[in-house]
Amino acid sequence: MAAQPAPPRPTEDQKALIQAVKAVNAAEMFGQENELTFKIDRAAGIAVVRIVNRKTGELVEEIPNEEVLRMAEESNGR
């Protein structure tokens, strides 16, 4: 069986977005029932951030990456 290729390493921008998603989730900015999730849309080559209900997995909303970065900065008191 052939080895699967390793997934591409995240870019610096994607790393910053991942940290921002973690910060926003830790601050529970969308309440205890919702969380942000992060994925790469490989077809479009962009990061997608979604607000998802923790219990049901239902998609609540998709939001722009820039908005998540701004929220993370605000939660850190910058």
Secondary structure as UniProt FT lines:
FT   HELIX           12..26
FT   TURN            27..30
FT   STRAND          34..41
FT   TURN            42..45
FT   STRAND          46..53
FT   TURN            54..56
FT   STRAND          59..63
FT   HELIX           65..75
FT   TURN            76..77
//
